[in-house]
């Protein structure tokens, strides 16, 4: 066993030594994804500044077909916030643009082997986040503490108490404390767990290692820890789409349905996980969502073209003296319209269209069909989750999706690398 561990460790060191400087920087950014949320953006932003200042890296980024499309987007994210005097939103818009530039940096680097390496790294680190989630849900709860207290203070205590008090004999085990692990809140953690499950399925399909199935089911079970109801619906629909559209296999559909039925039974029978399914809580959540959506639509009508800038829902709540200040519109389309208007929605729609166009290229479909299905299934899960929440509003969840989407550049980079290799061979002759 010790010899095997040493072998694995030596292989990891060898792989690290084989990485280019850009690949090492991206690897550090992947590791930072699992740090506490206030540390996540630092490596990515430093990587962006280095890329913009480094002539060779900047030149390689401009060679990506969508570079001008991303560079020109800054006014869309900045102008509405300046007009509305939404200064926090101005900062958020600049950060959003820098994250898109970081995605462009990934597009200029990503190749198939490295893409699979960072996915493996994300899956391994997802197990550490599960450990943190278990500790925060059971150990912290035993001492009357939750992650909400650390993140939100007194307001977190109120949120935590909303779903507590099942009244069962086992006490601390059956208090419904939603774990956020190291991420911003339980809903964002639930969305990242969706991505981890889809990534584990992709790697299992490629290598057929049982360890990927272990990681897959551990992350599925972890959705119970964060108690994100939307994650179940989004993940279930995405996996069903994968089974029907990509596998064309009844076995996959049956397995997906059996897993879904088992999870539903667990949620209904175990008080620890069924607390948020009480009728009064569901009715409260439905009323809350409908009120948020109606307010967002009302505000969108006043600025339908350019919006109010990033983080506008919270800003408007503060300016209007709303009794409850919320962070976003709890719907991804409404949130884009409120923040950046019809112009912003058109921009992000065009970006999605560009990515889908690349994925549908014949050479991509033939050579990288599994990466194509991975990105499409992850995108579907994001859109379904976005019906009742904005899962990519957090830095960690947004970066997680960006790492997955960067696979759409693999075909281009492999082709360019092959052309350079052929040129070098001809030159040497």
Secondary structure, 3 states (H helix, E strand, C coil): CHHHHHHHHHHHHHHHHHCCHHHHHHHHHHHHCCCCHHHHHHHHHHHHHHHHHCHHHHHHHHCCCCHHHHHCCHHHHHHHHHHHCCHHHHHHHHHHHHHHHHHHHHHHHCCHHHHHHHHHHHHHHHHHHHHHHHHHHHHHHHCCCCHHHHHHCHHHHHHHHHCCCCCCCCHHHHCCCCCCCCCCCHHHHHHHHHHHHHHHHHHHHHHCCHHHHHHHHHHHHHHHHHCCHHHHHHHHHHHHHHHHHHHCCHHHHHHHHHHHHHHHHHHHHCHHHHHHHCHHHHHHHHHHHHHHHHHHHHHHCCCCCCCCCCCHHHHHHHHCCCCCCCCCCCCHHHHHHHHHHHHHHHHHHHHHHHHHHHHCCHHHHHHCHHHHHHHHHHHHHHHHHCCCCCHHHCHHHHHHHHHHHHHHHHHHHHHHHHHHHHHHHHHHC
